[in-house]
Amino acid sequence: LGTIKEGIRGAGGESLSAERVDFLAHMLLGMLVEAAMVIARGDQSEDAIEEAAAIVDDFLSRMLGAA
């Protein structure tokens, strides 16, 4: 979780409060765990993995852009 927080701080700069960084880190970790579960229970294709990565990228761009 600490590494995720560091990444969010680095991407968000000084504009993010400590509370927002903590909340986003927990959300991101949960999202990554659930994405892995969906992929593991599905066809585990390269397309599914790429789609999950695109969704995570989109989520982060939107969340950090709204900070």
N, C-alpha and C positions, 0 to 999 in steps of 0.2 A: 504494500500500500504506500509505503514511503517513496518508492521509486515512481509510482504513478503521480503522487503529489508533486514531486520534483519536476516531472515532465509537464504537468499542468501549469505549475508556477513559471517554468521556462517559456511555455507557449503563451501564457496569459500576461506575462510581464507584471508590473507593479499594480495593474488595475484590478486584480482579484484580491478580495479579502481572504483571510485565513479560513474563515467559515465557508466561503464559497469553494475554495480549493479542496477543503476536506469533504464537502458534500459531493462535488464533482468527482473526486477520486473514488468515493464509495459507489456512486452511480456507475462510473466507468468499469470498476472491478465487477460489479454485479452484471453489467451488460456483457462483459467479456466472458464471464462464466456461463451465462445463459446462451450466448452465441456458440460457445464450444459444445454445450450440451445439445443444442439443436443440430449442429453439424455432426456430432458423434452419433446421434440417433437417426440421422438421415442418411443420405447417400454418400456423404463424405467426399463429394466431388470437388474438384478444383474450382468449379463455378460457384459452389456454395461457399467455399472459403473466401473467394474473391468478393462475393456479394456481401458477406459478413464484414469484411474489411472495409468495403465502400460505405456501408451503413455506419460503422464506427467512425470513420473519417468524417462523414457528413455530420454526425452527432457532435463531434468535437468542434468542427468548424462553426456550427451554429451556436453551441454553448459558449465557446470562447469569444465569438463575435458579438454575442449579446452581453458580454461582461461589462 
